[in-house]
Amino acid sequence: MSEVETTAEELVEDAEPAAEPEPEALPVAEEPETEPEAEATEEPEPEAEPAAEELEAEAAEQPKPEAEPAAAGAEEPKPEAPPGEPASPTVDGLTGGTIVSGKVKTKAAHEIELDLGGDRIGVISQRYWGDDPAADLTRECVLGEVVNAAVLVREDHKGRIVLSRLWAMQQIAWVDIARASAANEAVTGTITAVVKGGLSCDVGVRGFIPSSLIDVEPVENLQALVGREVQCKVVEADQVSGRLVLSRKAVVRAEQRKAAKAFLETMSAGDEYTGKVVDIQDFGAFVDINGVRGLVHATELGWKRVQHPNEVVSVGDEVQVRVKSVQKPKQRVNLTMKLTPDPLGDLEVGGLMSGRVTRLADFGAFVAVSDDIEGLVHITEMAEYRVYHPEEIVLPGEEVWVKVLAVDRKRRRVDLSIAQAIAG
């Protein structure tokens, strides 16, 4: 071996000790035992998550008898899901929100037990019975009575199913309210209090009746309605927000219309009634008769001609009327206040009578010879000589003698003459 080769081998041998750490690291990385160790550290992680969920679920379902008295004023616990929607099962397959019926098995002042059948026992405490959380339950029910209640998805420390009669009553009430609203039917409730802007009404849940929807006519003493049972139509219902607006006025008006329709069938021409003036228009006055509105045309307000109906009647006046005609299919009734015979029938042409000047016009003067008869004295009939202005002869309020020249019953006109009356 040459010196060059020997030197190279020595250099390699000298370099080998520096590279010794590298071959030592390789066996550690290639050892098969390291992979199981890594897998062992990763496998417990997926097992930890379901264990935590189960613990949380179990903790949520565990009863808390110690906390109930302290939370007596808190809101009632809600079931996991409303009725009709999927919910987690409780004892014997009952789901949260399910409304069940049971017979009263035992009762005490603070709770009652219900026999739900199938060896299932439910319990209703004072706070879940009704509006009064301090009610004595021994006075609220009798043994054997059937009671409806909603499942609250938990048991108490005795293994009894916790129920809420109050929540069940509210759910049943909301179902009835929704059905009545869809069918445009009335719900029955009790007026419980006078509140700002109206009344509070209990229909299974608390409803509000605005003052404008209490009655057809304004109600002055709202306190007199407290405690009364009433029927109302649903105006607005929102179970989520608990908002319920009712209208007693709609029911009252519907009852009045029904009664008025029945009364209309009994009306016929010639019938006389006492009515109340409810509205006045330029063409006449509307009179209410037992809920039926009839029209008294301006020409039927009396035998005397009027410029406007308010000269004869006012809103609120009670008047005697006679039915002229009834159109039942159109629910129209025409009335008249001309109850006495036509005074023009007794008026004879050529007769002399005294009258009072009521008003003047450029063409003559109007003279009332009775309460229902007013005639015109034309300016040419005021004197035997030519008259330029009526006030040259008469003034309003002055008493004069007149002669009847003509009577037009159809047009309700009477022609009079002062000059011929004086001439005799």
PyMOL commands that set and color helices and strands:
alter all, ss='L'
color gray80, all
select helices_A, chain A and resi 3-19+21-30+34-42+44-61+91-93+126-128+137-139+165-183+211-213+222-225+248-264+298-300+309-311+343-346+379-381+390-392+418-423
alter helices_A, ss='H'
color red, helices_A
select strands_A, chain A and resi 99-107+111-117+120-125+146-155+161-164+186-195+198-202+206-210+229-238+243-247+272-281+284-289+292-297+318-327+332-336+352-361+364-368+374-378+399-408+413-417
alter strands_A, ss='S'
color yellow, strands_A
deselect
rebuild
show_as cartoon
